[in-house]
Amino acid sequence: LDLGLDYRQLPDNNGLEAIVQLEDGAFVVFAENGRSVQGTLPMWVSRNGVAEAYRFLPPRNYSPTDAARLPCGDIVVLTRRYSAFEGVSAKLILIEASKIGTSAILSGREIAYLEAPLPIDNMEALDIITLSDDKVRLFMMSDDNFNPVQDTLLLVFDWVLPETCRNSSQTKYATTH
């Protein structure tokens, strides 16, 4: 699959991290590194093998690790933060589909914040399934990186969708993997 991305400026094993397909078939791709002084990270929207470069503004000190599409077309971006002093945490960011590709910098709204004492680790995977017209189930998974001090966790949450995303006539199941 040729997405037409130019990601040569990204460091090895620190580049592309999250990808999600939109309803129109386009792909949104997020980099986990390459942060600008303004705190934005590279991202692309690729349609038919032609990519346009944009910037994503994650929460401060967070990087995207996965993304999934909601039934209404909006996307949820899983972001994580690691600090040797403060530990790990994760935030879910909701991005309205109508905002993707409309400005040079894309940002969203925080819908969840996870930190200790909740079971949280190196959260790297996100998927969403539709339960009803107004509710979805989010699956988040961590990766232990074969490191004895990390854990592989599967977290499952049911979420009542915002009004703007309910009763969608879109795809019944919003799985992206």
ROKE-324395 format. One record per atom (N, C-alpha, C): chain; residue in one letter; atom name; x, y, z. Coordinates in Angstrom, 3 decimals. Example, Ala and Ser with C-alpha at 12.3 -4.5 7.8 and 13.67 -1.06 7.14 Angstrom:
   cadena   residuo   atomo         px         py         pz
        A         A       N     13.190     -5.690      7.800
        A         A      CA     12.300     -4.500      7.800
        A         A       C     13.200     -3.300      7.800
        A         S       N     12.850     -2.250      7.080
        A         S      CA     13.670     -1.060      7.140
        A         S       C     12.900      0.030      7.870
This chain:
   cadena   residuo   atomo         px         py         pz
        A         L       N      0.846     -1.173      0.000
        A         L      CA      0.000      0.000      0.000
        A         L       C      0.891      1.236      0.000
        A         D       N      0.882      1.979     -1.064
        A         D      CA      1.682      3.195     -1.173
        A         D       C      0.824      4.383     -0.780
        A         L       N      1.159      4.983      0.360
        A         L      CA      0.399      6.128      0.841
        A         L       C      0.996      7.455      0.375
        A         G       N      2.155      7.414     -0.288
        A         G      CA      2.770      8.633     -0.792
        A         G       C      3.357      9.527      0.281
        A         L       N      3.727      8.960      1.420
        A         L      CA      4.245      9.756      2.534
        A         L       C      5.734     10.016      2.379
        A         D       N      6.165     11.210      2.729
        A         D      CA      7.579     11.525      2.801
        A         D       C      7.930     11.691      4.282
        A         Y       N      8.469     10.646      4.851
        A         Y      CA      8.781     10.661      6.282
        A         Y       C     10.274     10.457      6.530
        A         R       N     11.071     10.816      5.544
        A         R      CA     12.521     10.634      5.663
        A         R       C     13.122     11.434      6.818
        A         Q       N     12.500     12.535      7.210
        A         Q      CA     13.063     13.360      8.282
        A         Q       C     12.838     12.748      9.656
        A         L       N     12.040     11.695      9.752
        A         L      CA     11.765     11.072     11.049
        A         L       C     12.863     10.083     11.415
        A         P       N     13.189      9.979     12.706
        A         P      CA     14.241      9.040     13.125
        A         P       C     13.785      7.588     12.964
        A         D       N     14.769      6.703     12.758
        A         D      CA     14.469      5.271     12.669
        A         D       C     13.821      4.798     13.960
        A         N       N     12.845      3.922     13.839
        A         N      CA     12.111      3.333     14.955
        A         N       C     11.482      4.393     15.865
        A         N       N     11.230      5.546     15.354
        A         N      CA     10.567      6.620     16.079
        A         N       C      9.713      7.431     15.118
        A         G       N      9.207      6.803     14.098
        A         G      CA      8.527      7.536     13.053
        A         G       C      7.024      7.367     13.077
        A         L       N      6.521      6.699     12.054
        A         L      CA      5.081      6.513     11.922
        A         L       C      4.581      5.601     13.032
        A         E       N      3.488      5.989     13.665
        A         E      CA      3.031      5.223     14.821
        A         E       C      1.552      4.893     14.765
        A         A       N      0.726      5.748     14.183
        A         A      CA     -0.723      5.521     14.197
        A         A       C     -1.291      5.768     12.809
        A         I       N     -2.257      4.941     12.432
        A         I      CA     -2.912      5.098     11.143
        A         I       C     -4.376      4.732     11.296
        A         V       N     -5.233      5.477     10.634
        A         V      CA     -6.658      5.182     10.653
        A         V       C     -7.228      5.511      9.277
        A         Q       N     -8.172      4.701      8.825
        A         Q      CA     -8.810      4.946      7.528
        A         Q       C    -10.133      5.660      7.737
        A         L       N    -10.323      6.741      7.001
        A         L      CA    -11.564      7.502      7.069
        A         L       C    -12.634      6.845      6.219
        A         E       N    -13.859      7.300      6.379
        A         E      CA    -14.976      6.724      5.636
        A         E       C    -14.822      6.863      4.129
        A         D       N    -14.163      7.932      3.686
        A         D      CA    -13.992      8.146      2.252
        A         D       C    -12.821      7.366      1.669
        A         G       N    -12.157      6.544      2.500
        A         G      CA    -11.038      5.732      2.036
        A         G       C     -9.677      6.357      2.281
        A         A       N     -9.632      7.629      2.627
        A         A      CA     -8.358      8.288      2.921
        A         A       C     -7.771      7.720      4.205
        A         F       N     -6.454      7.832      4.316
        A         F      CA     -5.761      7.404      5.525
        A         F       C     -5.200      8.629      6.233
        A         V       N     -5.311      8.644      7.568
        A         V      CA     -4.670      9.662      8.386
        A         V       C     -3.546      8.948      9.130
        A         V       N     -2.332      9.477      8.992
        A         V      CA     -1.141      8.847      9.552
        A         V       C     -0.466      9.844     10.492
        A         F       N     -0.136      9.381     11.690
        A         F      CA      0.487     10.221     12.715
        A         F       C      1.897      9.719     13.003
        A         A       N      2.818     10.651     13.192
        A         A      CA      4.175     10.318     13.634
        A         A       C      4.251     10.502     15.145
        A         E       N      5.087      9.685     15.797
        A         E      CA      5.233      9.817     17.250
        A         E       C      6.361     10.761     17.636
        A         N       N      7.215     11.094     16.689
        A         N      CA      8.315     12.016     16.962
        A         N       C      8.436     13.024     15.829
        A         G       N      9.369     13.945     15.989
        A         G      CA      9.502     15.027     15.026
        A         G       C      8.797     16.277     15.526
        A         R       N      8.721     16.387     16.856
        A         R      CA      8.003     17.497     17.501
        A         R       C      8.652     18.840     17.169
        A         S       N      7.829     19.808     16.808
        A         S      CA      8.298     21.168     16.537
        A         S       C      8.409     21.945     17.850
        A         V       N      8.968     23.133     17.789
        A         V      CA      9.067     23.961     18.993
        A         V       C      7.672     24.374     19.482
        A         Q       N      6.683     24.349     18.606
        A         Q      CA      5.302     24.652     19.015
        A         Q       C      4.603     23.433     19.616
        A         G       N      5.274     22.269     19.601
        A         G      CA      4.697     21.062     20.191
        A         G       C      3.911     20.212     19.219
        A         T       N      3.928     20.550     17.927
        A         T      CA      3.173     19.765     16.955
        A         T       C      4.025     18.628     16.403
        A         L       N      3.336     17.599     15.924
        A         L      CA      3.983     16.435     15.330
        A         L       C      3.525     16.279     13.880
        A         P       N      4.366     15.655     13.038
        A         P      CA      3.954     15.437     11.654
        A         P       C      2.756     14.498     11.550
        A         M       N      1.904     14.786     10.611
        A         M      CA      0.811     13.885     10.252
        A         M       C      0.507     14.098      8.773
        A         W       N     -0.156     13.121      8.184
        A         W      CA     -0.486     13.186      6.773
        A         W       C     -1.904     12.706      6.556
        A         V       N     -2.528     13.217      5.509
        A         V      CA     -3.783     12.677      5.014
        A         V       C     -3.488     12.197      3.600
        A         S       N     -3.682     10.896      3.365
        A         S      CA     -3.347     10.294      2.083
        A         S       C     -4.617      9.819      1.380
        A         R       N     -4.803     10.329      0.162
        A         R      CA     -5.932      9.904     -0.679
        A         R       C     -5.372      9.401     -2.001
        A         N       N     -5.705      8.174     -2.336
        A         N      CA     -5.273      7.582     -3.615
        A         N       C     -3.761      7.687     -3.828
        A         G       N     -2.989      7.461     -2.779
        A         G      CA     -1.541      7.457     -2.888
        A         G       C     -0.891      8.821     -2.915
        A         V       N     -1.679      9.877     -2.711
        A         V      CA     -1.139     11.233     -2.671
        A         V       C     -1.356     11.773     -1.265
        A         A       N     -0.248     12.111     -0.614
        A         A      CA     -0.324     12.545      0.784
        A         A       C     -0.118     14.049      0.899
        A         E       N     -0.898     14.656      1.771
        A         E      CA     -0.712     16.053      2.134
        A         E       C     -0.215     16.081      3.568
        A         A       N      0.816     16.878      3.821
        A         A      CA      1.407     16.976      5.150
        A         A       C      0.676     18.019      5.987
        A         Y       N      0.449     17.673      7.246
        A         Y      CA     -0.170     18.558      8.225
        A         Y       C      0.614     18.421      9.519
        A         R       N      0.156     19.056     10.563
        A         R      CA      0.738     18.924     11.889
        A         R       C     -0.385     18.588     12.865
        A         F       N     -0.071     17.751     13.855
        A         F      CA     -1.004     17.357     14.902
        A         F       C     -0.515     17.943     16.215
        A         L       N     -1.411     18.578     16.956
        A         L      CA     -1.071     19.153     18.257
        A         L       C     -1.615     18.241     19.352
        A         P       N     -0.777     17.323     19.854
        A         P      CA     -1.216     16.457     20.945
        A         P       C     -1.138     17.203     22.267
        A         P       N     -1.665     16.627     23.345
        A         P      CA     -1.440     17.228     24.661
        A         P       C      0.066     17.318     24.923
        A         R       N      0.456     18.295     25.713
        A         R      CA      1.879     18.527     25.989
        A         R       C      2.556     17.256     26.520
        A         N       N      3.684     16.898     25.924
        A         N      CA      4.513     15.743     26.284
        A         N       C      3.870     14.395     25.959
        A         Y       N      2.810     14.376     25.174
        A         Y      CA      2.166     13.139     24.741
        A         Y       C      2.442     12.912     23.265
        A         S       N      2.463     11.637     22.882
        A         S      CA      2.646     11.267     21.483
        A         S       C      1.554     10.289     21.076
        A         P       N      1.083     10.362     19.830
        A         P      CA      0.064      9.418     19.380
        A         P       C      0.661      8.030     19.196
        A         T       N     -0.128      7.012     19.568
        A         T      CA      0.317      5.634     19.380
        A         T       C     -0.668      4.812     18.568
        A         D       N     -1.920      5.237     18.461
        A         D      CA     -2.889      4.552     17.609
        A         D       C     -4.083      5.470     17.419
        A         A       N     -4.938      5.109     16.486
        A         A      CA     -6.149      5.874     16.228
        A         A       C     -7.213      4.917     15.703
        A         A       N     -8.473      5.253     15.961
        A         A      CA     -9.590      4.430     15.490
        A         A       C    -10.755      5.351     15.136
        A         R       N    -11.599      4.873     14.229
        A         R      CA    -12.721      5.665     13.741
        A         R       C    -14.007      5.296     14.467
        A         L       N    -14.765      6.322     14.807
        A         L      CA    -16.097      6.135     15.391
        A         L       C    -17.119      5.942     14.275
        A         P       N    -18.317      5.427     14.589
        A         P      CA    -19.324      5.199     13.558
        A         P       C    -19.707      6.457     12.773
        A         C       N    -19.623      7.623     13.389
        A         C      CA    -19.982      8.873     12.715
        A         C       C    -18.852      9.417     11.854
        A         G       N    -17.680      8.785     11.895
        A         G      CA    -16.555      9.232     11.089
        A         G       C    -15.501      9.989     11.868
        A         D       N    -15.841     10.501     13.059
        A         D      CA    -14.844     11.150     13.899
        A         D       C    -13.799     10.110     14.295
        A         I       N    -12.620     10.586     14.699
        A         I      CA    -11.592      9.634     15.117
        A         I       C    -11.168      9.897     16.554
        A         V       N    -10.706      8.836     17.185
        A         V      CA    -10.149      8.902     18.532
        A         V       C     -8.669      8.549     18.406
        A         V       N     -7.826      9.399     18.970
        A         V      CA     -6.378      9.179     18.943
        A         V       C     -5.923      8.822     20.356
        A         L       N     -5.252      7.693     20.464
        A         L      CA     -4.643      7.278     21.725
        A         L       C     -3.269      7.933     21.805
        A         T       N     -3.035      8.681     22.887
        A         T      CA     -1.729      9.305     23.100
        A         T       C     -1.173      8.819     24.430
        A         R       N      0.142      8.749     24.519
        A         R      CA      0.771      8.308     25.763
        A         R       C      1.925      9.222     26.114
        A         R       N      2.256      9.180     27.404
        A         R      CA      3.377      9.959     27.923
        A         R       C      4.167      9.055     28.858
        A         Y       N      5.475      9.143     28.767
        A         Y      CA      6.331      8.422     29.697
        A         Y       C      7.325      9.403     30.288
        A         S       N      7.446      9.359     31.609
        A         S      CA      8.444     10.151     32.315
        A         S       C      9.044      9.268     33.401
        A         A       N     10.360      9.231     33.467
        A         A      CA     11.019      8.432     34.504
        A         A       C     10.639      8.921     35.894
        A         F       N     10.282     10.195     36.003
        A         F      CA      9.930     10.766     37.305
        A         F       C      8.443     10.672     37.611
        A         E       N      7.598     10.806     36.598
        A         E      CA      6.147     10.848     36.805
        A         E       C      5.425      9.590     36.347
        A         G       N      6.127      8.663     35.721
        A         G      CA      5.498      7.430     35.266
        A         G       C      4.828      7.580     33.916
        A         V       N      3.836      6.707     33.676
        A         V      CA      3.149      6.699     32.383
        A         V       C      1.714      7.170     32.545
        A         S       N      1.184      7.714     31.486
        A         S      CA     -0.230      8.079     31.434
        A         S       C     -0.660      8.058     29.978
        A         A       N     -1.954      8.069     29.777
        A         A      CA     -2.517      8.060     28.423
        A         A       C     -3.704      9.001     28.373
        A         K       N     -3.909      9.580     27.202
        A         K      CA     -5.082     10.414     26.956
        A         K       C     -5.705      9.998     25.633
        A         L       N     -7.022     10.013     25.600
        A         L      CA     -7.755      9.808     24.356
        A         L       C     -8.216     11.165     23.862
        A         I       N     -7.945     11.439     22.591
        A         I      CA     -8.278     12.718     21.983
        A         I       C     -9.309     12.481     20.872
        A         L       N    -10.423     13.203     20.933
        A         L      CA    -11.479     13.109     19.924
        A         L       C    -11.257     14.189     18.869
        A         I       N    -11.216     13.773     17.610
        A         I      CA    -11.055     14.702     16.498
        A         I       C    -12.253     14.559     15.571
        A         E       N    -12.932     15.660     15.322
        A         E      CA    -14.089     15.643     14.429
        A         E       C    -13.621     15.430     12.995
        A         A       N    -14.299     14.542     12.289
        A         A      CA    -13.934     14.225     10.903
        A         A       C    -13.939     15.473     10.031
        A         S       N    -14.858     16.376     10.301
        A         S      CA    -14.975     17.583      9.472
        A         S       C    -13.759     18.502      9.591
        A         K       N    -12.924     18.320     10.608
        A         K      CA    -11.745     19.166     10.805
        A         K       C    -10.489     18.597     10.163
        A         I       N    -10.538     17.337      9.748
        A         I      CA     -9.347     16.688      9.198
        A         I       C     -9.059     17.242      7.802
        A         G       N     -7.858     17.771      7.633
        A         G      CA     -7.441     18.300      6.346
        A         G       C     -7.939     19.700      6.045
        A         T       N     -8.483     20.397      7.053
        A         T      CA     -9.009     21.737      6.799
        A         T       C     -8.101     22.853      7.289
        A         S       N     -7.092     22.513      8.103
        A         S      CA     -6.141     23.535      8.548
        A         S       C     -4.772     22.887      8.701
        A         A       N     -3.740     23.711      8.766
        A         A      CA     -2.373     23.205      8.828
        A         A       C     -2.093     22.437     10.113
        A         I       N     -2.787     22.808     11.203
        A         I      CA     -2.586     22.148     12.499
        A         I       C     -3.903     21.555     12.976
        A         L       N     -3.885     20.266     13.258
        A         L      CA     -5.071     19.552     13.721
        A         L       C     -4.951     19.304     15.217
        A         S       N     -6.001     19.610     15.938
        A         S      CA     -6.042     19.295     17.368
        A         S       C     -7.422     18.740     17.675
        A         G       N     -7.587     18.239     18.864
        A         G      CA     -8.862     17.662     19.252
        A         G       C     -9.171     17.969     20.702
        A         R       N    -10.141     17.230     21.210
        A         R      CA    -10.632     17.438     22.573
        A         R       C    -10.361     16.186     23.392
        A         E       N     -9.804     16.370     24.588
        A         E      CA     -9.527     15.242     25.476
        A         E       C    -10.841     14.646     25.974
        A         I       N    -10.975     13.322     25.823
        A         I      CA    -12.184     12.645     26.310
        A         I       C    -11.884     11.658     27.428
        A         A       N    -10.604     11.335     27.647
        A         A      CA    -10.243     10.436     28.749
        A         A       C     -8.794     10.667     29.136
        A         Y       N     -8.532     10.542     30.437
        A         Y      CA     -7.187     10.672     30.984
        A         Y       C     -6.972      9.491     31.919
        A         L       N     -5.935      8.720     31.673
        A         L      CA     -5.658      7.522     32.461
        A         L       C     -4.261      7.616     33.049
        A         E       N     -4.174      7.425     34.377
        A         E      CA     -2.897      7.394     35.074
        A         E       C     -3.062      6.510     36.307
        A         A       N     -1.938      6.207     36.971
        A         A      CA     -1.995      5.442     38.213
        A         A       C     -2.891      6.190     39.203
        A         P       N     -3.674      5.485     39.980
        A         P      CA     -3.575      4.068     40.307
        A         P       C     -4.300      3.137     39.330
        A         L       N     -4.856      3.663     38.251
        A         L      CA     -5.447      2.777     37.246
        A         L       C     -4.341      1.916     36.643
        A         P       N     -4.685      0.703     36.199
        A         P      CA     -3.665     -0.115     35.536
        A         P       C     -3.347      0.516     34.178
        A         I       N     -2.174      1.064     34.063
        A         I      CA     -1.783      1.779     32.846
        A         I       C     -0.324      1.468     32.568
        A         D       N      0.019      1.362     31.309
        A         D      CA      1.401      1.102     30.941
        A         D       C      1.650      1.718     29.579
        A         N       N      2.453      1.104     28.781
        A         N      CA      2.872      1.606     27.476
        A         N       C      1.733      1.401     26.462
        A         M       N      0.660      2.184     26.581
        A         M      CA     -0.539      1.990     25.769
        A         M       C     -0.236      2.276     24.302
        A         E       N     -0.446      1.250     23.447
        A         E      CA     -0.066      1.376     22.041
        A         E       C     -1.120      0.911     21.057
        A         A       N     -2.234      0.380     21.510
        A         A      CA     -3.221     -0.125     20.558
        A         A       C     -4.617      0.333     20.967
        A         L       N     -5.430      0.662     19.963
        A         L      CA     -6.794      1.127     20.192
        A         L       C     -7.696      0.557     19.117
        A         D       N     -8.857      0.077     19.520
        A         D      CA     -9.878     -0.343     18.571
        A         D       C    -11.235      0.012     19.153
        A         I       N    -12.212      0.126     18.288
        A         I      CA    -13.558      0.538     18.693
        A         I       C    -14.577     -0.346     17.984
        A         I       N    -15.570     -0.831     18.751
        A         I      CA    -16.712     -1.506     18.132
        A         I       C    -17.991     -0.805     18.591
        A         T       N    -18.985     -0.854     17.744
        A         T      CA    -20.266     -0.224     18.042
        A         T       C    -21.139     -1.197     18.825
        A         L       N    -21.715     -0.719     19.936
        A         L      CA    -22.628     -1.530     20.733
        A         L       C    -24.085     -1.187     20.442
        A         S       N    -24.354      0.097     20.233
        A         S      CA    -25.706      0.565     19.942
        A         S       C    -25.586      1.917     19.250
        A         D       N    -26.728      2.549     18.969
        A         D      CA    -26.697      3.844     18.292
        A         D       C    -25.995      4.923     19.108
        A         D       N    -25.910      4.727     20.424
        A         D      CA    -25.305      5.774     21.243
        A         D       C    -24.140      5.298     22.097
        A         K       N    -23.654      4.072     21.862
        A         K      CA    -22.576      3.550     22.708
        A         K       C    -21.584      2.723     21.904
        A         V       N    -20.286      2.898     22.245
        A         V      CA    -19.220      2.102     21.649
        A         V       C    -18.389      1.470     22.757
        A         R       N    -17.628      0.463     22.376
        A         R      CA    -16.675     -0.166     23.293
        A         R       C    -15.275      0.117     22.763
        A         L       N    -14.430      0.658     23.631
        A         L      CA    -13.049      0.953     23.290
        A         L       C    -12.139     -0.096     23.920
        A         F       N    -11.233     -0.615     23.124
        A         F      CA    -10.228     -1.567     23.582
        A         F       C     -8.873     -0.887     23.479
        A         M       N     -8.127     -0.880     24.576
        A         M      CA     -6.779     -0.322     24.581
        A         M       C     -5.826     -1.389     25.092
        A         M       N     -4.679     -1.486     24.443
        A         M      CA     -3.712     -2.504     24.840
        A         M       C     -2.327     -1.882     24.983
        A         S       N     -1.585     -2.390     25.969
        A         S      CA     -0.199     -1.955     26.157
        A         S       C      0.746     -3.046     25.666
        A         D       N      1.985     -2.652     25.475
        A         D      CA      3.032     -3.543     25.001
        A         D       C      4.137     -3.563     26.051
        A         D       N      4.518     -4.751     26.496
        A         D      CA      5.542     -4.832     27.542
        A         D       C      6.969     -4.744     27.000
        A         N       N      7.133     -4.725     25.676
        A         N      CA      8.459     -4.596     25.052
        A         N       C      9.468     -5.621     25.577
        A         F       N      8.985     -6.766     26.031
        A         F      CA      9.840     -7.807     26.601
        A         F       C     10.640     -7.282     27.792
        A         N       N     10.096     -6.296     28.459
        A         N      CA     10.748     -5.656     29.591
        A         N       C     10.057     -6.134     30.872
        A         P       N     10.778     -6.697     31.833
        A         P      CA     10.147     -7.245     33.035
        A         P       C      9.440     -6.208     33.912
        A         V       N      9.732     -4.929     33.747
        A         V      CA      9.059     -3.918     34.560
        A         V       C      7.818     -3.346     33.865
        A         Q       N      7.550     -3.786     32.637
        A         Q      CA      6.349     -3.353     31.930
        A         Q       C      5.360     -4.503     31.870
        A         D       N      4.094     -4.160     31.637
        A         D      CA      3.036     -5.158     31.540
        A         D       C      2.310     -5.044     30.210
        A         T       N      1.779     -6.173     29.767
        A         T      CA      0.845     -6.153     28.646
        A         T       C     -0.550     -6.152     29.262
        A         L       N     -1.290     -5.118     28.989
        A         L      CA     -2.629     -4.940     29.556
        A         L       C     -3.654     -4.782     28.448
        A         L       N     -4.862     -5.256     28.703
        A         L      CA     -5.999     -4.991     27.825
        A         L       C     -7.043     -4.271     28.667
        A         L       N     -7.329     -3.032     28.307
        A         L      CA     -8.331     -2.230     29.003
        A         L       C     -9.552     -2.115     28.095
        A         V       N    -10.740     -2.261     28.678
        A         V      CA    -11.981     -2.204     27.903
        A         V       C    -12.925     -1.217     28.579
        A         F       N    -13.429     -0.270     27.787
        A         F      CA    -14.325      0.763     28.294
        A         F       C    -15.531      0.888     27.375
        A         D       N    -16.693      1.051     27.959
        A         D      CA    -17.875      1.422     27.183
        A         D       C    -18.037      2.927     27.291
        A         W       N    -18.364      3.569     26.167
        A         W      CA    -18.456      5.023     26.127
        A         W       C    -19.731      5.440     25.422
        A         V       N    -20.494      6.295     26.080
        A         V      CA    -21.680      6.872     25.463
        A         V       C    -21.201      7.986     24.539
        A         L       N    -21.582      7.900     23.280
        A         L      CA    -21.121      8.844     22.269
        A         L       C    -21.687     10.236     22.491
        A         P       N    -20.948     11.262     22.069
        A         P      CA    -21.505     12.609     22.128
        A         P       C    -22.702     12.723     21.175
        A         E       N    -23.577     13.641     21.446
        A         E      CA    -24.788     13.822     20.624
        A         E       C    -24.470     13.918     19.138
        A         T       N    -23.386     14.599     18.810
        A         T      CA    -23.038     14.807     17.405
        A         T       C    -22.665     13.521     16.688
        A         C       N    -22.460     12.455     17.427
        A         C      CA    -22.014     11.198     16.835
        A         C       C    -23.048     10.073     17.001
        A         R       N    -24.227     10.396     17.472
        A         R      CA    -25.239      9.364     17.717
        A         R       C    -26.131      9.149     16.503
        A         N       N    -26.764      7.972     16.491
        A         N      CA    -27.731      7.613     15.458
        A         N       C    -27.174      7.798     14.061
        A         S       N    -25.907      7.475     13.930
        A         S      CA    -25.261      7.622     12.631
        A         S       C    -25.778      6.580     11.659
        A         S       N    -25.981      6.979     10.430
        A         S      CA    -26.379      6.027      9.392
        A         S       C    -25.142      5.452      8.726
        A         Q       N    -23.978      5.701      9.339
        A         Q      CA    -22.706      5.244      8.779
        A         Q       C    -22.500      3.766      9.109
        A         T       N    -21.313      3.301      8.843
        A         T      CA    -20.941      1.926      9.076
        A         T       C    -21.309      1.461     10.475
        A         K       N    -21.945      0.295     10.561
        A         K      CA    -22.397     -0.215     11.856
        A         K       C    -21.221     -0.545     12.766
        A         Y       N    -20.165     -1.105     12.219
        A         Y      CA    -19.005     -1.445     13.041
        A         Y       C    -17.843     -0.569     12.622
        A         A       N    -17.207      0.022     13.586
        A         A      CA    -16.162      1.002     13.316
        A         A       C    -14.770      0.430     13.539
        A         T       N    -14.625     -0.864     13.444
        A         T      CA    -13.303     -1.437     13.680
        A         T       C    -12.335     -0.983     12.620
        A         T       N    -11.090     -0.829     13.009
        A         T      CA    -10.079     -0.318     12.108
        A         T       C     -8.908     -1.267     11.941
        A         H       N     -8.905     -2.371     12.629
        A         H      CA     -7.744     -3.271     12.553
        A         H       C     -8.142     -4.569     11.901
